[in-house]
């Protein structure tokens, strides 16, 4: 009775996969670096600025008007071995191109 249901469902899924394949992923808009890349850039910038031995602990995106005038990545780095954030720094990067905005202590 339902022998046709499974092949029909597979066909519908295949058609939808092909039809929607070119659409932009809303969780990854164009013109913005991803969180992994933001973490790598922040660690590299911190190392260039003399913060050796730090690693990325957390990366978060801050929207416009959340403590700043533009969208940015807020990257928390802590010294290794971890210091329970006693020696932590925050690196803020512009969301679209990853340029450095600020290096500061956590608030």
ABEGO torsion letter per residue (X at the ends): XAAAAAAAAAAAAAAAAAAAAABBBAABBBGBBBAAAAAAAAAAAAAAAGBBGBBBABBBBBBBGBGBABBBBBBBBBBOBBAGGAABBBBBBBAAAGBBABBBBBX
